[in-house]
Amino acid sequence: MKLRVKNIKCIAGQCAEVKELFNSAFPQCERIPYWLLCLFTLRKKVHLLAFYDDEAFVGLMLTYDHYSYFYIAYLAVNPKIRSKGYGGAILNFAFEIADSKPLVLEVELPEPNAENLEQRNRRISFYKKHGICDSGFRYSDKGVTYAILTSDPVNFSATKFKKLLRDFYLGCFKKKLEKF
C-alpha cells in the first residue's frame, strides 16, 4: 500500500481534517493542546504528517527525529477505515524515514480496571505485530500509566528517552521513568 504523505504546518484551512482526527482520537488528558502541537511543528525535527490514499484522508502521525531515537508522539487512523492496513502502512513509513534509528512511543498500560482495556490490548498487539515491543519502562501522568515501546528493546536507554521527552516538551517533561 502506497500512501501520499503531506507535511502539515497548521496553516489555516490546510489541516481541518487533521485537527478533527487528533482531537477525536486522543482523550484530552492524553494530548497536548492543538495550538501547541502547531507550534511544535515549527521546529526543524518535528513533523505532523497527514496520510492519504488517493484523495481520502486516512491518518496522521506526529514525529520527532531526535539524535537517539525516532519518536512517534501520536499516530491515529481515521476510524471509518480502521483495520484495513493503514496503520501498518503509516508505521512502515516511520521505519523508512527513521534512518535506522529505533522507533519509540508510549501507550496506555493495559490495567485490568481500565474502561478501554480491549482497545489498549489491541494497540499493544498492533505495535508488537510490527516489531515494536515493551522496553520494560513506565511512567505515570495525570493518573494514566504509560508503557514505553521501542523497536530496539535490547539497546533501549531510559536516560536517552527521558532526554528526548525533555527536548520534545521543551524542558517540561519531569516524569520519573521506572523499570518493570
C-alpha positions as CSV (number, residue, x, y, z in Angstrom):
1,M,0.0,0.0,0.0
2,K,1.5,3.3,-1.1
3,L,0.2,6.4,0.7
4,R,0.7,10.0,-0.2
5,V,2.2,12.0,2.7
6,K,1.8,15.7,3.4
7,N,3.9,17.6,6.0
8,I,1.4,19.8,7.8
9,K,2.4,23.2,9.2
10,C,-1.1,24.1,10.5
11,I,-1.7,26.9,8.1
12,A,-5.3,28.0,8.1
13,G,-7.5,25.7,6.0
14,Q,-4.8,23.1,5.5
15,C,-5.4,21.0,8.5
16,A,-9.1,20.8,9.5
17,E,-9.3,17.1,9.0
18,V,-6.0,16.5,10.8
19,K,-7.2,18.6,13.8
20,E,-10.5,16.8,13.9
21,L,-8.9,13.4,13.9
22,F,-6.3,14.5,16.5
23,N,-9.0,15.8,18.9
24,S,-11.2,12.8,18.5
25,A,-8.6,10.0,18.6
26,F,-6.9,11.0,21.8
27,P,-8.6,11.8,25.1
28,Q,-8.0,15.4,26.3
29,C,-5.8,14.2,29.2
30,E,-3.5,12.4,26.7
31,R,-3.0,15.1,24.1
32,I,-1.2,18.4,24.0
33,P,-3.4,21.3,23.0
34,Y,-3.7,21.6,19.3
35,W,-2.3,25.1,19.2
36,L,0.8,23.8,21.0
37,L,1.1,20.9,18.5
38,C,1.1,23.5,15.7
39,L,3.9,25.5,17.4
40,F,5.9,22.3,17.8
41,T,5.7,21.7,14.0
42,L,7.7,24.9,13.5
43,R,10.7,23.1,14.9
44,K,13.0,21.6,12.4
45,K,12.8,18.0,13.6
46,V,9.1,17.8,14.5
47,H,6.7,16.7,11.7
48,L,3.0,16.5,11.7
49,L,2.3,14.1,8.8
50,A,-1.1,13.6,7.1
51,F,-1.6,10.4,5.1
52,Y,-3.8,10.0,2.1
53,D,-5.0,7.1,-0.1
54,D,-5.6,8.9,-3.3
55,E,-7.6,11.9,-2.1
56,A,-9.0,10.2,1.0
57,F,-7.5,11.3,4.4
58,V,-6.5,8.1,6.2
59,G,-4.4,9.2,9.2
60,L,-1.9,11.3,11.0
61,M,1.4,10.9,12.8
62,L,3.4,13.4,14.9
63,T,7.1,12.6,15.0
64,Y,10.3,13.9,16.5
65,D,13.6,13.0,14.9
66,H,15.9,13.0,18.0
67,Y,19.5,12.2,17.8
68,S,19.0,8.9,19.7
69,Y,15.5,7.8,18.6
70,F,12.7,8.4,16.2
71,Y,9.8,9.3,18.5
72,I,6.2,8.8,17.5
73,A,4.2,11.2,19.7
74,Y,0.9,10.5,18.1
75,L,-0.4,8.1,15.4
76,A,-4.1,7.8,14.5
77,V,-6.1,6.3,11.7
78,N,-9.5,7.6,10.5
79,P,-12.0,5.5,12.5
80,K,-14.1,4.9,9.4
81,I,-11.3,2.9,7.7
82,R,-9.5,1.2,10.6
83,S,-8.4,-2.5,10.2
84,K,-7.6,-2.0,6.5
85,G,-3.8,-1.9,6.8
86,Y,-3.4,1.9,7.0
87,G,-1.9,1.9,10.5
88,G,0.7,-0.6,9.4
89,A,1.5,1.4,6.3
90,I,1.9,4.6,8.4
91,L,4.2,2.7,10.8
92,N,6.2,1.2,7.9
93,F,6.7,4.8,6.6
94,A,8.0,5.7,10.1
95,F,10.6,2.9,9.9
96,E,11.6,4.1,6.4
97,I,12.2,7.7,7.5
98,A,13.7,6.9,10.9
99,D,17.1,6.4,9.1
100,S,17.9,3.2,11.1
101,K,17.2,4.9,14.5
102,P,15.0,2.8,16.8
103,L,11.3,3.9,17.0
104,V,9.9,4.8,20.4
105,L,6.5,5.6,21.6
106,E,4.2,5.4,24.6
107,V,0.9,3.5,25.0
108,E,-1.5,3.3,27.9
109,L,-0.7,0.3,30.1
110,P,-3.5,-2.3,29.9
111,E,-4.6,-2.1,33.5
112,P,-7.4,-4.6,34.4
113,N,-9.9,-1.9,35.6
114,A,-9.4,0.4,32.6
115,E,-12.6,1.4,30.7
116,N,-10.8,0.9,27.4
117,L,-8.9,-2.3,28.3
118,E,-9.7,-4.0,25.0
119,Q,-8.5,-1.0,23.0
120,R,-5.3,-0.8,25.0
121,N,-4.6,-4.5,24.4
122,R,-5.3,-4.2,20.6
123,R,-3.0,-1.2,20.4
124,I,-0.1,-3.1,22.0
125,S,-0.8,-6.2,19.8
126,F,-0.7,-3.9,16.8
127,Y,2.7,-2.5,17.6
128,K,4.1,-5.9,18.6
129,K,2.9,-7.3,15.3
130,H,5.0,-4.5,13.6
131,G,8.2,-5.2,15.6
132,I,7.7,-2.6,18.4
133,C,8.0,-4.2,21.9
134,D,7.8,-3.2,25.5
135,S,11.0,-1.6,26.7
136,G,10.2,-2.5,30.3
137,F,9.9,1.1,31.4
138,R,6.8,3.0,32.6
139,Y,5.8,6.5,33.7
140,S,2.6,7.9,35.0
141,D,0.9,11.2,34.0
142,K,-2.5,12.6,35.1
143,G,-3.5,9.2,36.5
144,V,-2.6,7.2,33.5
145,T,0.4,4.8,33.4
146,Y,2.2,4.5,30.1
147,A,4.4,1.7,28.8
148,I,7.3,2.8,26.6
149,L,7.6,0.7,23.5
150,T,10.6,0.5,21.1
151,S,11.8,-1.3,18.0
152,D,15.1,-2.0,19.8
153,P,14.3,-3.1,23.4
154,V,17.8,-4.6,23.9
155,N,19.6,-1.3,23.4
156,F,16.9,1.0,24.9
157,S,18.2,3.7,27.2
158,A,15.8,5.3,29.7
159,T,18.3,8.1,30.1
160,K,18.3,8.9,26.4
161,F,14.5,8.6,26.2
162,K,14.0,10.9,29.1
163,K,16.3,13.4,27.4
164,L,14.2,13.0,24.2
165,L,11.0,13.8,26.1
166,R,12.6,16.8,27.8
167,D,13.7,18.1,24.5
168,F,10.4,17.4,22.7
169,Y,8.4,19.1,25.5
170,L,10.8,22.0,25.8
171,G,12.1,21.1,29.2
172,C,8.6,20.5,30.7
173,F,8.8,16.7,31.0
174,K,9.6,15.9,34.6
175,K,8.1,12.4,35.0
176,K,10.1,9.6,36.6
177,L,10.7,6.5,34.4
178,E,10.5,3.3,36.2
179,K,11.8,-0.2,35.2
180,F,9.3,-3.0,35.5
